[in-house]
Amino acid sequence: MKKRKKTFHAIQKTTDYFFSEHTYSEQYKYGTDRIYIAINAVAKLQNVFIQNIETFELVKMPNDTDFIKVNKDLNTLYSQIMKQTAIQECGTRTKAGIKVIQRKWKKYRYA
Protein backbone atom coordinates (compact mmCIF):
# COMPACT_ATOMS: atom_id res chain seq x y z
CA MET A 1 0.00 0.00 0.00
CA LYS A 2 2.85 2.42 0.80
CA LYS A 3 4.41 1.78 -2.60
CA ARG A 4 1.13 2.56 -4.38
CA LYS A 5 0.68 5.71 -2.33
CA LYS A 6 4.24 6.85 -3.06
CA THR A 7 3.76 6.16 -6.77
CA PHE A 8 0.48 8.06 -6.82
CA HIS A 9 2.04 11.06 -5.08
CA ALA A 10 4.87 11.12 -7.62
CA ILE A 11 2.36 11.01 -10.47
CA GLN A 12 0.24 13.68 -8.82
CA LYS A 13 3.27 15.96 -8.36
CA THR A 14 4.16 15.65 -12.05
CA THR A 15 0.52 16.18 -12.96
CA ASP A 16 0.21 19.33 -10.85
CA TYR A 17 3.44 20.67 -12.35
CA PHE A 18 2.15 20.09 -15.89
CA PHE A 19 -1.28 21.58 -15.14
CA SER A 20 0.32 24.67 -13.64
CA GLU A 21 2.68 25.15 -16.58
CA HIS A 22 -0.13 24.51 -19.06
CA THR A 23 -2.21 27.20 -17.41
CA TYR A 24 0.70 29.64 -17.35
CA SER A 25 2.19 28.98 -20.80
CA GLU A 26 -0.77 28.08 -22.97
CA GLN A 27 -3.74 30.00 -21.70
CA TYR A 28 -4.77 33.47 -22.73
CA LYS A 29 -3.67 35.84 -19.97
CA TYR A 30 -5.27 39.15 -20.83
CA GLY A 31 -8.61 40.62 -19.90
CA THR A 32 -11.03 40.01 -17.11
CA ASP A 33 -11.77 36.41 -18.13
CA ARG A 34 -8.19 35.19 -17.62
CA ILE A 35 -8.78 33.81 -14.12
CA TYR A 36 -11.95 32.03 -15.19
CA ILE A 37 -10.14 30.56 -18.22
CA ALA A 38 -7.23 29.36 -16.07
CA ILE A 39 -9.46 27.78 -13.42
CA ASN A 40 -11.58 26.12 -16.09
CA ALA A 41 -8.52 24.76 -17.92
CA VAL A 42 -7.10 23.20 -14.74
CA ALA A 43 -10.50 21.78 -13.77
CA LYS A 44 -10.82 20.05 -17.17
CA LEU A 45 -7.33 18.57 -16.88
CA GLN A 46 -8.03 17.38 -13.33
CA ASN A 47 -11.28 15.72 -14.44
CA VAL A 48 -9.48 13.83 -17.22
CA PHE A 49 -6.76 12.80 -14.76
CA ILE A 50 -9.35 11.43 -12.31
CA GLN A 51 -11.20 9.61 -15.11
CA ASN A 52 -7.93 8.03 -16.25
CA ILE A 53 -7.06 6.89 -12.72
CA GLU A 54 -10.53 5.36 -12.33
CA THR A 55 -10.20 3.60 -15.69
CA PHE A 56 -6.73 2.28 -14.85
CA GLU A 57 -8.01 1.01 -11.50
CA LEU A 58 -10.40 -1.18 -13.48
CA VAL A 59 -7.33 -2.49 -15.36
CA LYS A 60 -8.54 -0.91 -18.58
CA MET A 61 -5.32 0.41 -20.03
CA PRO A 62 -5.05 2.49 -23.22
CA ASN A 63 -4.58 0.64 -26.47
CA ASP A 64 -0.93 0.82 -27.62
CA THR A 65 -1.98 1.37 -31.23
CA ASP A 66 -4.11 4.39 -30.28
CA PHE A 67 -1.31 5.81 -28.15
CA ILE A 68 1.25 5.46 -30.95
CA LYS A 69 -1.07 7.16 -33.46
CA VAL A 70 -1.93 10.06 -31.15
CA ASN A 71 1.71 10.49 -30.18
CA LYS A 72 2.73 10.58 -33.85
CA ASP A 73 0.02 13.15 -34.62
CA LEU A 74 1.14 15.35 -31.71
CA ASN A 75 4.78 15.15 -32.81
CA THR A 76 3.82 16.10 -36.37
CA LEU A 77 1.80 19.09 -35.16
CA TYR A 78 4.62 20.18 -32.83
CA SER A 79 7.14 19.98 -35.70
CA GLN A 80 4.88 22.04 -37.97
CA ILE A 81 4.50 24.73 -35.32
CA MET A 82 8.23 24.90 -34.61
CA LYS A 83 9.07 25.19 -38.34
CA GLN A 84 6.98 28.35 -38.69
CA THR A 85 9.01 31.53 -38.75
CA ALA A 86 6.27 33.35 -36.87
CA ILE A 87 3.49 31.99 -34.76
CA GLN A 88 0.20 33.80 -34.75
CA GLU A 89 0.18 34.31 -31.04
CA CYS A 90 -3.02 34.32 -29.11
CA GLY A 91 -2.54 36.22 -25.91
CA THR A 92 0.77 35.20 -24.39
CA ARG A 93 1.48 32.01 -26.34
CA THR A 94 4.96 31.89 -27.84
CA LYS A 95 7.31 29.33 -29.38
CA ALA A 96 9.35 29.38 -26.18
CA GLY A 97 6.21 28.69 -24.14
CA ILE A 98 5.26 25.84 -26.44
CA LYS A 99 8.72 24.30 -25.98
CA VAL A 100 8.43 24.55 -22.20
CA ILE A 101 4.99 22.96 -22.09
CA GLN A 102 6.16 20.20 -24.49
CA ARG A 103 8.88 19.21 -22.00
CA LYS A 104 6.37 19.25 -19.12
CA TRP A 105 3.91 17.25 -21.20
CA LYS A 106 6.50 14.51 -21.81
CA LYS A 107 7.14 14.19 -18.06
CA TYR A 108 3.40 14.10 -17.42
CA ARG A 109 2.83 11.51 -20.15
CA TYR A 110 5.55 9.19 -18.85
CA ALA A 111 4.35 9.55 -15.26
VOGU-3710 file (C-alpha; in Angstrom, 3 decimals, decimal comma):
1> mkkrkktfha> 0,000/0,000/0,000  2,849/2,421/0,799  4,411/1,785/-2,602  1,126/2,561/-4,382  0,681/5,715/-2,327  4,240/6,848/-3,060  3,760/6,158/-6,770  0,475/8,056/-6,824  2,038/11,064/-5,077  4,873/11,115/-7,620
11> iqkttdyffs> 2,356/11,013/-10,473  0,238/13,683/-8,818  3,268/15,955/-8,357  4,159/15,650/-12,047  0,515/16,179/-12,963  0,207/19,334/-10,851  3,441/20,665/-12,355  2,153/20,093/-15,892  -1,285/21,579/-15,144  0,317/24,670/-13,644
21> ehtyseqyky> 2,679/25,154/-16,583  -0,133/24,512/-19,065  -2,213/27,200/-17,407  0,703/29,637/-17,346  2,191/28,982/-20,797  -0,773/28,076/-22,968  -3,735/29,999/-21,699  -4,770/33,473/-22,731  -3,666/35,837/-19,968  -5,265/39,146/-20,833
31> gtdriyiain> -8,608/40,620/-19,902  -11,032/40,011/-17,108  -11,767/36,415/-18,131  -8,191/35,186/-17,621  -8,783/33,809/-14,116  -11,949/32,025/-15,189  -10,144/30,557/-18,217  -7,225/29,359/-16,072  -9,458/27,777/-13,419  -11,583/26,120/-16,086
41> avaklqnvfi> -8,519/24,759/-17,917  -7,095/23,203/-14,738  -10,501/21,776/-13,770  -10,823/20,053/-17,168  -7,333/18,570/-16,884  -8,031/17,382/-13,330  -11,280/15,716/-14,443  -9,482/13,832/-17,223  -6,762/12,799/-14,762  -9,353/11,434/-12,314
51> qnietfelvk> -11,201/9,614/-15,111  -7,932/8,026/-16,248  -7,059/6,894/-12,723  -10,531/5,361/-12,326  -10,197/3,600/-15,694  -6,726/2,282/-14,851  -8,007/1,012/-11,495  -10,396/-1,182/-13,481  -7,333/-2,491/-15,361  -8,539/-0,914/-18,585
61> mpndtdfikv> -5,319/0,413/-20,032  -5,054/2,486/-23,217  -4,585/0,643/-26,471  -0,934/0,823/-27,617  -1,981/1,372/-31,226  -4,107/4,387/-30,277  -1,307/5,805/-28,147  1,245/5,458/-30,946  -1,068/7,163/-33,464  -1,935/10,058/-31,150
71> nkdlntlysq> 1,714/10,492/-30,176  2,730/10,580/-33,853  0,018/13,148/-34,624  1,138/15,347/-31,714  4,784/15,154/-32,812  3,815/16,099/-36,373  1,802/19,090/-35,157  4,618/20,184/-32,831  7,142/19,982/-35,695  4,882/22,041/-37,966
81> imkqtaiqec> 4,498/24,735/-35,320  8,230/24,902/-34,606  9,072/25,193/-38,341  6,980/28,346/-38,686  9,007/31,535/-38,753  6,275/33,350/-36,870  3,486/31,993/-34,757  0,200/33,797/-34,752  0,183/34,311/-31,043  -3,015/34,316/-29,106
91> gtrtkagikv> -2,540/36,223/-25,915  0,766/35,200/-24,387  1,481/32,013/-26,340  4,958/31,893/-27,839  7,305/29,334/-29,385  9,349/29,380/-26,179  6,214/28,693/-24,136  5,257/25,842/-26,441  8,724/24,296/-25,984  8,429/24,554/-22,195
101> iqrkwkkyry> 4,987/22,961/-22,092  6,155/20,203/-24,486  8,880/19,210/-22,002  6,370/19,253/-19,120  3,908/17,248/-21,197  6,495/14,513/-21,808  7,139/14,187/-18,055  3,398/14,103/-17,418  2,830/11,509/-20,151  5,547/9,194/-18,853
111> a> 4,353/9,553/-15,263
//
